Amino acid sequence: MSIQLQYMKDLLNLPFIHEYHIWNVSWNEQDSAYLSTLEAIHPKIKIKTTPYSNSSRASDTASKQFSYFLHDYYKHEQYKNYIFVKLDDDIVFIDNNMFERFIEGRRRSTAFLYSANIINNNCHNPHAFHSIHQSFLQQLPLEKNQKKDVETFSHQRRMSINFVAFLGSDLCHINDEFSDGVGSNDEWRLCHIIPQRLGRENEIALYMTVVHYAFGGHIDPVYLPAYQQLYRSIH
């Protein structure tokens, strides 16, 4: 997350970005303590908590935490005029040069979810994990991707929500979907259940490259120094 914060500090200087909410749903005290220090980095960084603690992966408490911010915290009445960008904590590269275009594309799009072009999207194979990161770090095909446009992504297919934008005006549908107090299976409910109900598809902004580091247990830190150096080299 320390790598992601470098990109976010740059983006937070954009006047149209209101706040960067980091939800403390940590699984241990060490991570929680680290998160509590982050508000000092930038005035737009806000650490948020839920009424539920002592969570673990895929637990009942984790489900309640997701339901809390999808139903109880981000209410349609308060946030209907905002654009939200939801990103995972292990995003290690963001093409900041394309971010304003991404937000404008989200504003004009009728899609329910509007995703960045994710490198390492839903890959659980440890061998592919290495080849994907090696390929990206060696080639960095940003100029090629920046010339691309948008691709429709059917709501019948699962979309990993590693870096997605949605409209505050759609919070009414999200609030309703998670009114049962259950936040489990949130990805499928957001990318399939809700848009299918509304008759809307999702979209991928192929010009907006973002790197997601790892899935599940394949969290090998070997490439983190390279991503740290990548940020330094382009900023």
The 8 nearest C-alpha neighbors of each residue, nearest first, counted from 0:
[[1, 3, 2, 88, 89, 4, 90, 91],
 [0, 2, 4, 3, 5, 91, 227, 89],
 [3, 1, 0, 4, 5, 91, 227, 6],
 [4, 2, 0, 91, 5, 6, 1, 90],
 [3, 5, 7, 1, 2, 6, 8, 0],
 [6, 4, 8, 3, 7, 2, 9, 1],
 [7, 5, 9, 4, 3, 8, 10, 93],
 [6, 8, 4, 10, 9, 5, 11, 3],
 [9, 7, 11, 5, 10, 6, 4, 12],
 [8, 10, 7, 6, 11, 12, 5, 13],
 [11, 9, 7, 12, 8, 13, 6, 95],
 [12, 10, 8, 13, 9, 7, 16, 43],
 [11, 13, 10, 9, 14, 8, 16, 15],
 [12, 14, 11, 10, 15, 16, 9, 17],
 [15, 13, 16, 12, 17, 11, 10, 18],
 [14, 16, 13, 17, 11, 12, 99, 18],
 [17, 15, 14, 13, 18, 11, 10, 12],
 [16, 18, 15, 43, 19, 14, 11, 13],
 [19, 17, 43, 16, 44, 20, 45, 11],
 [20, 18, 44, 43, 45, 21, 17, 11],
 [19, 21, 45, 46, 44, 18, 22, 47],
 [22, 20, 46, 47, 45, 23, 19, 44],
 [23, 21, 47, 48, 24, 46, 20, 49],
 [22, 24, 48, 25, 47, 21, 31, 46],
 [23, 25, 22, 26, 48, 54, 52, 64],
 [26, 24, 23, 31, 27, 30, 54, 28],
 [25, 27, 55, 54, 53, 24, 28, 30],
 [26, 28, 29, 25, 30, 31, 53, 54],
 [29, 27, 31, 30, 32, 26, 25, 33],
 [28, 30, 32, 31, 27, 33, 25, 26],
 [31, 29, 33, 32, 28, 27, 25, 34],
 [30, 32, 28, 34, 33, 29, 25, 35],
 [31, 33, 35, 29, 30, 34, 28, 36],
 [34, 32, 30, 31, 35, 36, 29, 37],
 [35, 33, 31, 36, 37, 32, 30, 23],
 [34, 36, 32, 33, 37, 31, 46, 38],
 [37, 35, 34, 33, 38, 39, 32, 40],
 [38, 36, 39, 34, 40, 35, 44, 33],
 [37, 39, 44, 40, 45, 36, 41, 42],
 [38, 40, 37, 41, 36, 42, 44, 35],
 [39, 41, 38, 37, 42, 44, 36, 8],
 [40, 42, 43, 44, 39, 38, 8, 37],
 [43, 41, 44, 38, 39, 40, 45, 18],
 [42, 44, 18, 41, 19, 45, 11, 17],
 [45, 43, 19, 38, 42, 41, 18, 20],
 [44, 46, 20, 38, 19, 21, 43, 47],
 [47, 45, 21, 22, 20, 23, 38, 44],
 [48, 46, 22, 23, 21, 45, 20, 49],
 [47, 49, 23, 22, 46, 50, 24, 51],
 [48, 50, 51, 64, 67, 47, 52, 24],
 [51, 49, 52, 48, 64, 67, 63, 60],
 [52, 50, 49, 64, 60, 63, 53, 54],
 [51, 53, 54, 50, 60, 24, 49, 25],
 [54, 52, 26, 55, 51, 60, 27, 25],
 [53, 55, 60, 61, 52, 26, 58, 56],
 [54, 56, 58, 26, 57, 61, 53, 60],
 [55, 57, 58, 61, 54, 26, 60, 59],
 [58, 56, 61, 55, 59, 62, 183, 60],
 [59, 57, 61, 60, 56, 55, 62, 54],
 [58, 60, 62, 61, 63, 57, 54, 183],
 [59, 61, 63, 54, 58, 62, 64, 51],
 [62, 60, 64, 58, 63, 59, 54, 57],
 [61, 63, 182, 183, 59, 60, 65, 64],
 [64, 62, 66, 60, 61, 65, 181, 182],
 [65, 63, 61, 67, 62, 66, 49, 51],
 [66, 64, 182, 62, 67, 63, 68, 69],
 [65, 67, 182, 63, 69, 181, 64, 180],
 [68, 66, 71, 64, 65, 70, 69, 63],
 [67, 69, 72, 71, 70, 66, 65, 73],
 [70, 68, 66, 67, 174, 73, 65, 71],
 [71, 69, 174, 67, 177, 68, 66, 178],
 [70, 72, 67, 68, 73, 69, 74, 66],
 [71, 73, 68, 74, 70, 67, 69, 49],
 [74, 72, 68, 69, 71, 70, 75, 78],
 [73, 75, 76, 77, 72, 78, 71, 170],
 [74, 76, 170, 79, 171, 78, 77, 167],
 [75, 77, 74, 79, 78, 171, 170, 73],
 [76, 78, 75, 74, 79, 73, 80, 167],
 [77, 79, 75, 167, 81, 80, 76, 74],
 [78, 80, 167, 168, 75, 81, 76, 77],
 [81, 79, 78, 167, 168, 82, 166, 77],
 [82, 80, 167, 78, 79, 83, 166, 168],
 [81, 83, 166, 167, 165, 84, 164, 80],
 [84, 82, 164, 165, 166, 85, 81, 167],
 [83, 85, 164, 163, 86, 165, 82, 162],
 [84, 86, 163, 162, 164, 83, 87, 161],
 [87, 85, 162, 161, 84, 88, 163, 90],
 [88, 86, 161, 89, 90, 162, 85, 211],
 [87, 89, 0, 90, 86, 3, 91, 21],
 [90, 88, 87, 212, 0, 91, 211, 213],
 [89, 91, 211, 88, 210, 87, 3, 92],
 [92, 90, 3, 2, 210, 89, 211, 212],
 [91, 93, 210, 209, 90, 94, 3, 226],
 [94, 92, 209, 95, 208, 6, 210, 91],
 [95, 93, 96, 208, 97, 209, 207, 92],
 [94, 96, 98, 97, 93, 10, 6, 99],
 [97, 95, 94, 98, 99, 100, 93, 207],
 [96, 98, 95, 100, 99, 207, 94, 101],
 [97, 99, 101, 95, 100, 96, 102, 94],
 [100, 98, 102, 101, 97, 103, 96, 95],
 [99, 101, 103, 97, 98, 102, 104, 96],
 [102, 100, 98, 104, 99, 103, 97, 105],
 [101, 103, 105, 99, 104, 100, 106, 98],
 [102, 104, 106, 100, 105, 101, 99, 107],
 [105, 103, 101, 107, 102, 106, 100, 108],
 [106, 104, 102, 108, 103, 107, 101, 113],
 [105, 107, 103, 104, 108, 102, 82, 166],
 [108, 106, 104, 105, 103, 109, 102, 110],
 [109, 107, 105, 110, 106, 104, 113, 111],
 [108, 110, 111, 107, 199, 105, 200, 106],
 [111, 109, 201, 200, 108, 112, 199, 202],
 [110, 112, 201, 194, 199, 200, 165, 109],
 [113, 111, 201, 165, 110, 164, 114, 163],
 [112, 114, 202, 164, 163, 203, 201, 105],
 [115, 113, 163, 203, 162, 204, 202, 112],
 [114, 116, 204, 207, 203, 117, 162, 208],
 [117, 115, 208, 205, 207, 204, 203, 209],
 [118, 116, 209, 120, 210, 115, 208, 119],
 [117, 119, 210, 120, 211, 209, 116, 208],
 [120, 118, 211, 122, 117, 121, 131, 210],
 [119, 121, 117, 118, 122, 159, 211, 161],
 [122, 120, 119, 123, 159, 214, 213, 158],
 [121, 123, 120, 124, 119, 214, 128, 127],
 [122, 124, 214, 125, 121, 217, 215, 128],
 [123, 125, 127, 126, 122, 128, 217, 129],
 [126, 124, 128, 127, 217, 123, 129, 122],
 [127, 125, 128, 129, 124, 130, 131, 123],
 [126, 128, 130, 124, 129, 125, 131, 122],
 [129, 127, 125, 126, 131, 130, 124, 132],
 [130, 128, 127, 132, 126, 131, 133, 125],
 [129, 131, 127, 133, 132, 128, 134, 126],
 [132, 130, 134, 128, 129, 133, 127, 135],
 [133, 131, 135, 134, 129, 130, 136, 128],
 [132, 134, 130, 136, 131, 135, 129, 137],
 [135, 133, 131, 137, 132, 136, 130, 138],
 [134, 136, 139, 132, 138, 137, 133, 131],
 [135, 137, 133, 134, 139, 138, 132, 225],
 [138, 136, 134, 135, 133, 139, 132, 140],
 [137, 139, 135, 140, 136, 134, 133, 141],
 [138, 140, 135, 141, 136, 137, 134, 142],
 [141, 139, 143, 138, 142, 144, 135, 145],
 [140, 142, 144, 143, 139, 145, 208, 94],
 [143, 141, 145, 144, 140, 146, 139, 206],
 [144, 142, 141, 140, 145, 146, 147, 206],
 [143, 145, 206, 141, 147, 146, 142, 205],
 [144, 146, 206, 142, 147, 143, 141, 207],
 [147, 145, 144, 143, 206, 142, 148, 205],
 [148, 146, 206, 144, 145, 205, 149, 143],
 [147, 149, 205, 206, 204, 146, 150, 145],
 [150, 148, 204, 205, 203, 202, 151, 147],
 [151, 149, 203, 202, 152, 204, 205, 148],
 [152, 150, 202, 201, 153, 203, 149, 200],
 [153, 151, 201, 202, 150, 200, 154, 203],
 [154, 152, 155, 200, 156, 201, 151, 202],
 [153, 155, 191, 200, 156, 190, 201, 195],
 [154, 156, 153, 191, 157, 195, 190, 152],
 [157, 155, 154, 153, 158, 191, 152, 190],
 [156, 158, 187, 190, 159, 155, 191, 154],
 [159, 157, 190, 160, 156, 186, 187, 154],
 [158, 160, 161, 121, 157, 120, 186, 190],
 [159, 161, 162, 163, 158, 186, 114, 86],
 [160, 162, 87, 86, 159, 163, 211, 85],
 [163, 161, 86, 160, 85, 115, 114, 87],
 [164, 162, 114, 85, 113, 84, 160, 112],
 [165, 163, 84, 113, 83, 112, 85, 114],
 [164, 166, 112, 83, 82, 111, 113, 167],
 [167, 165, 82, 168, 169, 83, 81, 164],
 [166, 168, 79, 81, 169, 170, 78, 82],
 [167, 169, 79, 166, 170, 80, 75, 171],
 [170, 168, 167, 171, 166, 172, 173, 165],
 [169, 171, 173, 75, 167, 172, 168, 174],
 [170, 172, 174, 75, 169, 173, 175, 168],
 [173, 171, 175, 170, 174, 169, 176, 193],
 [174, 172, 170, 176, 175, 171, 177, 69],
 [173, 175, 70, 171, 177, 172, 176, 170],
 [174, 176, 172, 178, 173, 177, 171, 70],
 [177, 175, 173, 174, 178, 172, 193, 179],
 [176, 178, 179, 174, 70, 175, 66, 180],
 [177, 179, 175, 180, 176, 70, 174, 181],
 [180, 178, 177, 181, 176, 66, 175, 182],
 [179, 181, 178, 66, 177, 63, 182, 67],
 [182, 180, 66, 179, 62, 63, 183, 177],
 [183, 181, 66, 62, 65, 185, 63, 177],
 [182, 184, 62, 185, 181, 65, 57, 61],
 [185, 183, 186, 187, 188, 182, 62, 189],
 [184, 186, 188, 183, 187, 182, 189, 65],
 [185, 187, 189, 188, 184, 190, 160, 159],
 [188, 186, 190, 189, 191, 185, 184, 157],
 [187, 189, 192, 185, 186, 191, 190, 193],
 [190, 188, 186, 187, 193, 191, 185, 192],
 [189, 191, 187, 188, 154, 158, 186, 157],
 [192, 190, 154, 187, 188, 194, 195, 193],
 [193, 191, 188, 195, 194, 196, 189, 190],
 [192, 194, 196, 195, 189, 191, 188, 197],
 [195, 193, 197, 199, 196, 191, 198, 192],
 [196, 194, 198, 197, 192, 193, 191, 199],
 [195, 197, 193, 194, 198, 192, 199, 191],
 [196, 198, 194, 195, 199, 193, 111, 192],
 [199, 197, 195, 196, 194, 200, 193, 154],
 [200, 198, 194, 197, 110, 111, 195, 201],
 [199, 201, 154, 110, 153, 194, 111, 152],
 [200, 202, 110, 112, 152, 111, 113, 153],
 [203, 201, 151, 113, 152, 150, 110, 114],
 [202, 204, 114, 150, 149, 115, 205, 113],
 [203, 205, 149, 115, 206, 207, 116, 114],
 [204, 206, 116, 149, 207, 148, 147, 203],
 [205, 207, 145, 144, 147, 204, 148, 208],
 [206, 208, 115, 116, 205, 204, 97, 94],
 [209, 207, 116, 94, 117, 115, 206, 93],
 [208, 210, 93, 117, 92, 116, 118, 94],
 [211, 209, 118, 92, 117, 91, 90, 212],
 [212, 210, 90, 119, 118, 89, 213, 91],
 [211, 213, 89, 90, 210, 91, 119, 214],
 [214, 212, 218, 217, 211, 215, 89, 119],
 [215, 213, 123, 217, 216, 122, 121, 218],
 [214, 216, 217, 213, 123, 218, 122, 121],
 [215, 217, 218, 214, 213, 123, 219, 125],
 [218, 216, 215, 219, 214, 213, 125, 123],
 [219, 217, 213, 216, 220, 214, 215, 212],
 [218, 220, 221, 217, 222, 213, 216, 223],
 [221, 219, 223, 222, 218, 224, 212, 217],
 [220, 222, 219, 223, 224, 225, 218, 129],
 [223, 221, 225, 224, 220, 226, 132, 219],
 [222, 224, 226, 225, 220, 221, 227, 91],
 [225, 223, 227, 226, 222, 228, 221, 220],
 [224, 226, 228, 222, 223, 227, 229, 136],
 [227, 225, 229, 223, 228, 224, 230, 222],
 [226, 228, 224, 225, 229, 230, 2, 223],
 [227, 229, 225, 231, 226, 230, 232, 224],
 [230, 228, 226, 232, 231, 227, 225, 233],
 [229, 231, 228, 227, 232, 233, 234, 226],
 [232, 230, 228, 234, 229, 233, 227, 226],
 [231, 233, 229, 230, 234, 228, 227, 226],
 [234, 232, 230, 231, 229, 228, 94, 95],
 [233, 231, 232, 230, 229, 6, 9, 5]]
